[in-house]
Amino acid sequence: MTGAADESTASQVLSDAQVVLRPWTREDARFLVEASADPAIREYNGDHDRQGRPVPPPSTAQAQAMIAKFREHLDVFTVSGIPTGVVFLIEDAESGDPIGCCGVDSWTGEDVAQIGYWLVPGGRGRGHATRAVVLLTTWLFVLGAARVVLTVVAGNESSAAVARRAGFVHEGTMRSHAVWQGRRRDVLWFAALPSEWPSRTPGRALLT
Ligand SMILES: CC(C)(COP(=O)(O)OP(=O)(O)OC[C@H]1O[C@@H](n2cnc3c(N)ncnc32)[C@H](O)[C@@H]1OP(=O)(O)O)[C@@H](O)C(=O)NCCC(=O)NCCS
């Protein structure tokens, strides 16, 4: 990777006028528990068994353990410069309310980053997921990502719209790549390259 982490990453915050991406704290456990019970978040994010059945939502203690892991990954990042597992809480900048989550699922040895995201129902419908994806992707390019990818299960139109609105290109469809409730489903593959990105800013992404 060509970029480098510095001390400021320990309190890493990314923001525009409308959303703030900040590290999770132990006090956010209740929010994580409640969000994890949302049917759409259970379908499209989180862990599933081999039949595609979502695991039960976490208890408060389990949510605290998950948040501790997020923070460990941030600590590793400050030393290694590799942001695998770094997860941000998305806040509404105006109200300060937590509304969602986005983060880095993986960073390969060839500097390809994969990201994911969700919003609770009350945070949807205002462009905040798109803004968060633009902020996160811009940050990853600054860190040296050669490519940022995300996947969307076929039929999740609102998520595919976020990818497109943020400036990602639909590169293809992986047939029968996922399982949901015992049924095989196609998965759409989206990517963004830094050479296509310089003109993207959160505000501009939403105007196109
Ligand atoms: C996917 C998900 C994050 C999309 O949320 P979203 O609110 O639709 O996306 P955005 O926050 O970018 O908002 C876009 C919506 O706000 C509207 N909007 C309103 N003001 C806007 C503005 N200023 N700028 C952009 N969009 C605006 C858009 O028209 C769009 O609504 P539409 O779909 O009815 O046209 C959300 O549905 C979700 O969390 N789902 C469950 C989990 C999930 O699918 N995760 C992704 C896995 S790949």
The ligand as an SDF file (V2000), in Angstrom:
LIG
                    3D

 48 50  0  0  0  0  0  0  0  0999 V2000
  -28.9450   -0.1970    1.3560 C   0  0  0  0  0  0  0  0  0  0  0  0
  -29.3220    1.0010    2.2080 C   0  0  0  0  0  0  0  0  0  0  0  0
  -28.1190    1.4790    2.9870 C   0  0  0  0  0  0  0  0  0  0  0  0
  -29.8140    2.1120    1.2520 C   0  0  0  0  0  0  0  0  0  0  0  0
  -30.3140    3.1700    2.0240 O   0  0  0  0  0  0  0  0  0  0  0  0
  -30.9670    4.4260    1.2800 P   0  0  0  0  0  0  0  0  0  0  0  0
  -31.4590    5.3430    2.3070 O   0  0  0  0  0  0  0  0  0  0  0  0
  -31.9110    3.9580    0.2280 O   0  0  0  0  0  0  0  0  0  0  0  0
  -29.7350    5.0720    0.5220 O   0  0  0  0  0  0  0  0  0  0  0  0
  -29.2540    6.5720    0.6810 P   0  0  0  0  0  0  0  0  0  0  0  0
  -29.0590    6.8760    2.1130 O   0  0  0  0  0  0  0  0  0  0  0  0
  -28.1360    6.7790   -0.2350 O   0  0  0  0  0  0  0  0  0  0  0  0
  -30.5420    7.4030    0.2300 O   0  0  0  0  0  0  0  0  0  0  0  0
  -31.0460    7.3030   -1.0870 C   0  0  0  0  0  0  0  0  0  0  0  0
  -32.5110    7.5850   -1.0550 C   0  0  0  0  0  0  0  0  0  0  0  0
  -32.7150    8.8660   -0.4860 O   0  0  0  0  0  0  0  0  0  0  0  0
  -33.3260    9.7310   -1.4580 C   0  0  0  0  0  0  0  0  0  0  0  0
  -32.7700   11.0690   -1.2380 N   0  0  0  0  0  0  0  0  0  0  0  0
  -33.4090   12.0800   -0.6250 C   0  0  0  0  0  0  0  0  0  0  0  0
  -32.6310   13.1420   -0.5570 N   0  0  0  0  0  0  0  0  0  0  0  0
  -31.4660   12.8010   -1.1380 C   0  0  0  0  0  0  0  0  0  0  0  0
  -30.2810   13.5100   -1.3880 C   0  0  0  0  0  0  0  0  0  0  0  0
  -30.1130   14.7580   -0.9960 N   0  0  0  0  0  0  0  0  0  0  0  0
  -29.3010   12.8660   -2.0060 N   0  0  0  0  0  0  0  0  0  0  0  0
  -29.4380   11.5950   -2.4050 C   0  0  0  0  0  0  0  0  0  0  0  0
  -30.5410   10.8730   -2.1990 N   0  0  0  0  0  0  0  0  0  0  0  0
  -31.5620   11.4900   -1.5730 C   0  0  0  0  0  0  0  0  0  0  0  0
  -33.0110    9.1060   -2.7840 C   0  0  0  0  0  0  0  0  0  0  0  0
  -33.9290    9.4750   -3.7810 O   0  0  0  0  0  0  0  0  0  0  0  0
  -33.1040    7.6480   -2.4360 C   0  0  0  0  0  0  0  0  0  0  0  0
  -34.4500    7.2760   -2.2970 O   0  0  0  0  0  0  0  0  0  0  0  0
  -35.1620    6.2870   -3.3560 P   0  0  0  0  0  0  0  0  0  0  0  0
  -34.4440    4.9820   -3.2530 O   0  0  0  0  0  0  0  0  0  0  0  0
  -36.5610    6.2510   -2.8810 O   0  0  0  0  0  0  0  0  0  0  0  0
  -34.9600    6.9520   -4.6770 O   0  0  0  0  0  0  0  0  0  0  0  0
  -30.4620    0.6390    3.1910 C   0  0  0  0  0  0  0  0  0  0  0  0
  -31.6320    0.3260    2.4620 O   0  0  0  0  0  0  0  0  0  0  0  0
  -30.1120   -0.5330    4.0860 C   0  0  0  0  0  0  0  0  0  0  0  0
  -29.3680   -0.3900    5.0370 O   0  0  0  0  0  0  0  0  0  0  0  0
  -30.6820   -1.7000    3.7800 N   0  0  0  0  0  0  0  0  0  0  0  0
  -30.4820   -2.9110    4.5750 C   0  0  0  0  0  0  0  0  0  0  0  0
  -29.0570   -3.4290    4.5940 C   0  0  0  0  0  0  0  0  0  0  0  0
  -28.4110   -3.4390    3.2240 C   0  0  0  0  0  0  0  0  0  0  0  0
  -29.0300   -3.6830    2.2170 O   0  0  0  0  0  0  0  0  0  0  0  0
  -27.1040   -3.1820    3.2210 N   0  0  0  0  0  0  0  0  0  0  0  0
  -26.3190   -3.1780    2.0030 C   0  0  0  0  0  0  0  0  0  0  0  0
  -25.7870   -4.5270    1.7170 C   0  0  0  0  0  0  0  0  0  0  0  0
  -24.9380   -4.5570    0.1490 S   0  0  0  0  0  0  0  0  0  0  0  0
  1  2  1  0
  2  3  1  0
  2  4  1  0
  2 36  1  0
  4  5  1  0
  5  6  1  0
  6  7  2  0
  6  8  1  0
  6  9  1  0
  9 10  1  0
 10 11  2  0
 10 12  1  0
 10 13  1  0
 13 14  1  0
 14 15  1  0
 15 16  1  0
 15 30  1  0
 16 17  1  0
 17 18  1  0
 17 28  1  0
 18 19  1  0
 18 27  1  0
 19 20  2  0
 20 21  1  0
 21 22  1  0
 21 27  2  0
 22 23  1  0
 22 24  2  0
 24 25  1  0
 25 26  2  0
 26 27  1  0
 28 29  1  0
 28 30  1  0
 30 31  1  0
 31 32  1  0
 32 33  2  0
 32 34  1  0
 32 35  1  0
 36 37  1  0
 36 38  1  0
 38 39  2  0
 38 40  1  0
 40 41  1  0
 41 42  1  0
 42 43  1  0
 43 44  2  0
 43 45  1  0
 45 46  1  0
 46 47  1  0
 47 48  1  0
M  END
$$$$
